[in-house]
Amino acid sequence: MGLLGEIGDMMILTGKTLVSAIRPPYTYGNEFAIQFMFALRLCWLPLVITSLCVNYAVPGIQGGGFLGMLGSLDRLGGFYSLADIREFAPLVCVIIVSGVAGTAITADLGARKIREELDALQVLGVDPIKNLVVPRFLALMLATALFDIFAIATGLAGGVLATWTKHAQIGPFFATFWANGSTTDVWGSLLKCTLFGAITAIVCCYKGMTTSGGAEGVGRAVNQAVVICLLAVGAFNYVFTQTLLATHPDMMILK
């Protein structure tokens, strides 16, 4: 199947998932809770560590070094309000979620597919989309949005550590951070992460449910799912961010 065919099938799966999530009966509550706790348990620690390290090194040390050359190190907090909230926190979230929870979902559904469990469910009159895809779809959306809050907070901690490393004052950091931050940034970041979770869930569920070729096919599907997730999220992030900036052009100005 070609690239356009897979994209079309994923769009169809998205539509069926949304309809199944809305249409009663709502029998997926228990599975949703299990998948949500599963994602939290697997992802929270690597997410916190990665967010802290990435935000300390890239916008903190590298960005702080550039601002220091211009004599504007006190503007580092304003830079963080753009870099951390808008870009780094959501991207760290989707990388961790797709690489940890997403791969587990693909492997689980792929193993069920090669054991013909999905076909058996359909024979028994059980809808795999409502009972398997919908709870994972909703769980990853909610988990990724929740992780965004932790990523922003730990990223901000990385900025504070970078400020201390540069022997600068914390007061100007927070002053420029709050001066440049806005509720639009925060809500945009949360919405972006929620949609990132939806994209990750659809791609991983699709690759898992279309697995073929035995155990080797499951491994191949897992690898393909991660790559497709990151490419799809990158393309969506470009469009989303450009739309947000076009709506609020003053958000690019450091105050």
C-alpha positions in Angstrom: 0.0 0.0 0.0 1.3 3.4 -1.0 1.8 6.5 1.2 -1.4 8.1 0.1 -3.3 4.9 0.7 -2.0 4.7 4.3 -2.8 8.4 5.0 -6.3 7.8 3.7 -6.8 4.7 5.9 -5.6 6.7 8.9 -8.1 9.4 8.2 -10.8 6.9 7.9 -9.7 5.3 11.2 -9.8 8.8 12.8 -13.4 9.3 11.7 -14.5 5.9 12.9 -12.8 6.5 16.2 -14.4 9.9 16.8 -17.9 8.4 15.9 -17.4 5.4 18.1 -16.2 7.6 21.0 -19.4 9.7 20.8 -21.9 7.1 20.0 -23.3 5.1 23.0 -22.9 2.6 24.6 -19.7 3.8 26.4 -18.2 0.5 27.3 -14.6 1.6 27.1 -14.3 3.3 30.5 -12.3 0.6 32.3 -9.9 0.1 29.4 -9.5 3.9 29.1 -8.4 4.1 32.8 -6.0 1.2 32.4 -4.4 2.8 29.3 -4.2 6.2 30.9 -2.5 4.9 34.0 -0.2 2.8 31.8 0.9 5.8 29.9 1.5 7.8 33.1 3.5 5.1 34.7 5.8 4.6 31.7 6.3 8.2 30.6 6.4 10.5 33.6 10.0 9.9 34.6 11.7 10.0 31.2 9.6 13.0 30.3 10.7 15.0 33.4 14.4 14.1 32.9 14.3 14.8 29.2 12.5 18.1 29.6 14.8 19.3 32.3 18.0 18.4 30.3 16.7 19.7 26.9 15.5 23.0 28.3 18.7 23.5 30.4 21.0 22.8 27.4 19.3 24.3 24.3 17.3 27.5 25.3 19.2 27.8 28.6 22.9 27.4 27.9 22.9 28.0 24.1 20.2 30.7 24.1 21.7 32.3 27.2 25.1 32.4 25.6 23.8 34.2 22.6 21.8 36.7 24.7 24.9 37.2 26.9 26.9 38.2 23.8 24.3 40.9 23.2 24.4 42.0 26.8 20.7 40.9 27.2 20.9 37.9 29.5 18.1 39.4 31.6 15.8 38.6 28.6 16.4 34.9 29.0 13.0 34.5 30.8 11.2 36.1 27.9 12.9 33.7 25.5 11.8 30.8 27.7 8.2 31.9 27.5 8.3 31.4 23.8 10.7 28.5 23.5 9.6 26.3 26.4 5.8 26.8 26.4 5.3 26.9 22.7 7.8 24.5 21.2 10.1 22.5 23.5 7.5 21.3 26.0 5.0 19.9 23.4 7.8 18.3 21.3 9.4 16.6 24.4 5.9 15.3 25.3 5.2 13.8 21.9 8.7 12.3 21.5 8.4 10.5 24.9 4.8 9.5 24.4 5.3 8.1 20.9 8.6 6.4 21.8 7.3 4.8 25.0 3.5 4.5 25.2 3.0 4.6 21.4 5.4 1.7 20.7 3.8 -0.3 23.5 0.3 0.2 21.8 1.6 -0.8 18.4 3.3 -3.9 19.8 0.2 -4.9 21.7 -2.2 -4.5 18.9 0.3 -6.0 16.4 0.7 -9.1 18.5 -3.1 -9.4 18.7 -3.3 -9.0 15.0 -0.9 -11.8 14.2 -2.6 -14.1 16.7 -5.9 -13.3 14.9 -7.5 -12.0 18.1 -8.8 -8.9 16.3 -10.6 -11.2 13.7 -12.0 -13.3 16.5 -13.5 -10.1 18.2 -15.2 -9.2 14.9 -16.6 -12.7 14.6 -18.0 -12.4 18.1 -19.6 -9.1 17.2 -17.2 -7.0 19.3 -16.1 -3.7 17.6 -12.3 -3.5 17.9 -12.4 0.3 17.3 -14.7 1.1 20.2 -13.1 -1.4 22.6 -9.4 -1.1 21.6 -8.8 2.1 19.6 -11.1 4.6 21.4 -9.7 4.1 24.9 -6.1 4.4 23.7 -7.0 7.4 21.6 -8.6 9.2 24.6 -6.0 8.1 27.0 -3.1 9.4 25.0 -4.9 12.7 24.3 -5.4 13.3 28.0 -2.0 12.0 29.1 -0.1 14.1 26.6 -2.0 17.3 27.6 -1.2 16.5 31.3 2.4 15.8 30.5 2.6 19.2 28.8 2.1 20.9 32.2 4.9 18.9 33.8 7.1 19.6 30.8 6.6 23.3 31.1 7.3 23.3 34.8 10.5 21.2 34.5 11.6 23.2 31.5 11.2 26.3 33.5 13.3 24.7 36.2 16.0 24.1 33.5 15.9 27.8 32.7 16.4 28.7 36.3 19.4 26.3 36.5 20.8 27.8 33.3 20.4 31.3 34.8 22.3 30.2 37.9 25.0 28.7 35.7 25.4 32.0 33.9 25.7 33.7 37.3 22.7 35.9 36.5 19.9 37.1 38.7 16.6 35.1 39.0 14.5 38.2 39.3 14.9 39.5 35.8 14.4 36.0 34.4 10.9 35.6 36.0 10.1 39.3 35.2 10.6 38.9 31.5 9.1 35.4 31.6 5.8 36.7 32.9 5.9 39.8 30.7 6.2 37.8 27.5 4.1 34.8 28.5 0.3 34.8 27.7 -2.7 32.6 28.2 -2.8 32.1 24.5 0.7 30.5 24.7 -0.5 28.1 27.4 -3.8 27.2 25.9 -2.1 26.8 22.5 0.5 24.5 24.0 -2.1 22.4 25.7 -4.2 22.2 22.6 -1.2 21.3 20.5 -0.2 18.5 22.9 -3.8 17.1 22.9 -3.7 16.9 19.2 -0.2 15.4 19.2 -1.6 12.7 21.4 -4.5 12.1 19.0 -2.1 11.8 16.1 0.2 9.4 18.0 -2.7 7.2 19.0 -4.2 7.0 15.5 -0.8 6.2 13.9 0.2 3.6 16.5 -3.2 1.9 16.5 -3.3 1.8 12.7 0.2 0.3 12.4 -0.6 -2.2 15.1 -4.0 -3.3 13.5 -2.5 -3.7 10.0 0.6 -5.7 11.1 1.5 -8.7 9.0 4.5 -11.0 8.8 4.7 -12.5 12.3 7.0 -11.3 15.0 9.3 -9.6 12.5 6.3 -7.7 11.2 5.5 -6.4 14.7 9.0 -5.0 15.1 8.8 -3.4 11.7 5.4 -1.9 12.5 6.7 -0.4 15.8 9.6 1.3 14.0 7.4 2.6 11.3 4.9 3.9 13.8 7.5 6.1 15.7 8.9 7.5 12.4 5.4 8.3 11.0 4.4 9.9 14.3 7.3 12.3 14.4 6.9 13.2 10.7 3.2 13.8 11.1 3.6 15.8 14.3 6.4 17.9 12.7 4.1 18.7 9.7 1.2 19.5 12.0 3.3 21.6 14.3 4.5 23.8 11.5 0.9 24.5 10.4 -0.4 25.0 13.9 2.4 27.3 15.0 2.2 29.4 11.9 -1.5 29.8 12.3 -1.1 30.8 16.0 1.6 33.3 15.1 -0.5 34.8 12.3 -3.4 35.3 14.7 -1.2 36.8 17.4 1.9 38.4 15.7 2.8 40.5 18.8 3.6 37.2 20.6 7.0 37.1 18.9 8.2 40.4 20.5 10.4 40.0 23.6 9.4 42.7 26.1 
